[in-house]
Amino acid sequence: MTFKTLLTAAVLLIGPVLPVYAACSGHSSQAMTCAEGSVYDPETGTCTVVSG
């Protein structure tokens, strides 16, 4: 096989994998929002009503 053939084969094999890897890396954490009058409780993972 020639160099051009090997290079083309490598690009065709690796090319589809790169966008998938790029899409999966660098996720940011999403903020939890609760209804008015309640606050997020990280211990239970739920919103709790604020009294007072």
C-alpha positions, 0 to 999 in steps of 0.5 A: 500500500502507498502512503496516500492509501494508508493516510486516507484509510486512517482519516476515514477510520478516525474522522467519524470518532472525533466529533463524538469525542468532542461532543462528550467532553467538557460538560458543564454542571446544570444549576437546580432551580426550585419554585418560589418559596423553596430552596434546593437541599443538596443533602436530599437532592430535592427542593424544600419549602422555606418557612418564615 
